[in-house]
Each structure stands twice: as C-alpha cells, then as structure tokens.
C-alpha cells in the first residue's frame, strides 16, 4: 500500500523564479529563505519519495474565466511549463504519474468531491517556483514525478477553507488505498501575505503570517473557521492562497510537526516554507 511520507508548505511567486534563474539563491539577501529549501531537498533525498502531489492555483496560464474549475487534477504523462508572458522557463516538461492520478481521482469522486479531469495541463509558477529548489538536478533534470492539483482561489465564489481541509483528509485516504508500495509527499503552495492591487499594494502582514504558520502546524482546523474575507483582510487579497496548505496539512497525521521551517518577510511578500515528516506518534511509523 502507498504511504504518505510527509508534507511541504511553500510560497510560490514569480520573484522566487527570478532569484533562482539568475543564480542569486545563495546570496546574503535570499539565503534566509532559500537555505531552508536546501534543507528540504536534503530531507527528500533521505526519505526518497516516489511522487510529489502538488497543490497550487493556476494564474490564467492553463485555465481562463470562461471555464474555471473549483478543483482539477492532471492525469497526463507529462506537463509542459507554461509561458507566463516572457517565454517558458528553460525546464523540460514535468513527468506525471497517471496511474496514481486516476486512482486519486476515482477515490475523491467516491468521497463526494467533484474534480475536473485534465488530460493535458501546462503548469505555471504555482508549481515551478518552489519545485526546482527541491527536485531539479541541472545534470539530470527532474527527479520525481508530480501529480498536479489546481484549486480555485481566484474566481468567486471560492470553496470554503473547510472544504480544503476535508479534501486533504480525503486525499490521505486516497493515497493510502493505492495498491502499490510507493511513498508520496504532499506539497501545498501559495501565500503568505501579499497585496498586489490598490492602495495597500506591497503590504506585508508579518503578524498574520506568523500566526498562520503556528496554526497550520499545531491547530490547522482553526484556519477553517476563517472566511475568505477574513483571510484577505488580515493578509492581503492574495493571501487567500494559504488555504491550499490545508490540503497538505489535512493529508498528514494530526501528530505531524514541522521539522524544517523558515519565514522571510521581504519586499512585497511574506515568504515561508515548512516541511513535515509524517510519522504517526502513536505508531512510530510513516503512514
């Protein structure tokens, strides 16, 4: 049977791409954030997952307002990198895992979650701003297959935060019921605080960010009591993306705690990364 080996919560942002692509990740300015991603990569090399399940939101690169799904899963053999306006980044397509994708899809639908099926999907910075820092080898390309899972934090009405939490729990059931002996790490991306429009453009809400990181680790269900309006008022309009971390956290045992964590309030955004090893404290095993 498949296992959930752990989870990663990570910001996604075009600025992270620019830093990585220009070779600035190791500079003094960016080391407080990117150093933690180095630790995450070393941890993944130690636990050796077989697949990453990556939760993100599309940024008008694959979907458009004429047909915007609440939740969508990729079931393809590979996923090209989207051109977000300045040409696609210089990465090969990401390898998929269709068998696991279809299994998760069937399980989620049986669990009363209606998921859009994408047999073709381009992935944008929601996936590939954090992914190269933990998975890409310049000599050998991508190391891990990915199951991309897009969720709606763009077009209102949005799924409730509790829906994301419950979907994470259903995702855990889906993965654990997969018959092959593989290890999966669930990645939830987005946020933290940022405001990209209006007079509050560029505001970083550090109190909100730090409280969110504490809550997602120790009391994630507390976040489900917030409305989307609450999250946007507290963290900025685009901070609503943090609900995607709830899918990651819901897929982990309640006893999981982050063993790698970094927060970096810089320029116009609160950046963060957390990594959880999914050891069940009652059993002492990964499940």
Steps between C-alpha positions, in 0.01 A plus 500: 500500500612856436626722782482871572860575592458866581385842393646830385339841524667758278443843357483532125588823320657622175764675712622160620544396138703811423731443796556134409545554128754780552703289742433729797355240736822479698545874544482663840172666403319175423679241712247531789236346271690289249721342764190331641416361156848346494411322825172380350684360198743310725207363699331377182824335395497317834137381502496434122136555402375355173249776417419859595133602515508878444205727588509842335284757325524579132570865413305525172762288322306177445147598602304811407188668635278333239543168684665507843484180709476495878744207511688333213748212482750420229499142373756544221834333432675838512431868562662775290613823662261790429614819330398769749575788267877502455549153355487171684778439751781276379382176659391173341139390545422355843435127506156392620374185672172419318424182695512680834315801357211285377487309828486821704237643265275195536544497876422871540190474282385199703560717808257758353758749365430595140833551326567624146715258299784650295658264247719791391628768736768768492638591841603852599689658789250355745689174447839593364605788720557271802556173310847555345646580840406161640495267201700620200850380417659708225682192378210257510183710487195428713544215746141439611165455325234752597122483532387862450181607676361845424252667733292814469612799704434742213139505379229554762316319646799311639488162673490550876820455702337200669453345158876513445559338840251220435645446154842451658358231725335334201831523311670312781240222474549492124878468520494237773261288294728496194611136465867556404771547761600859426573803717328832436582848627214751484594860417265793569604829340399865516524815710583621749392862540506716190284766338544561129230762439369824646645749748631222725715357219814339638384479862645205693304390807759327716266444795256317275777294342651388829161416646410299192822297521432421866140404430563282195751301705321468833131572443421496127126471548503848653578635154182339365294739712627800305300626206676595178422860585675456836813363334510779244452772762764352730763405242420686180288399204739235369555351847187294441733255322605364841189279510692268265730411789192351670489220241861416580444515874176301483686219323742460794452337840375741765824439692724626218717802584726705273867405531613762246354848506594844372319831475634798307314829469665667204406769253128453424433153639521274799684187381498175694581132482415216738580129471327227697607139535178302529592279793196379691601556861268225619665241275848638440463439126440693182154442363 
